[in-house]
Amino acid sequence: MNPSVVVLGHVTLDLIQGTAGGALSQQLGGAASFCARVAAHQGETVGVVTSAPPSLEVLAPLAGNPRIA
């Protein structure tokens, strides 16, 4: 795939605590992940350059999108 957009930045694992001290949940975060998802939604093919390890489970929304590499 030859990306039409390349995103360089942080992809993070955000920990979100539920209301009233509820359990923590994990969510994909970081500017690069948000930018990549928006560009892919707009029809672009996107390359992401980040230091996050590819094995990070929370990266599934990026890895599962055929427009994002």
Order of alpha helices (4+ residues) and beta strands (2+ residues): beta-beta-beta-alpha-beta-alpha
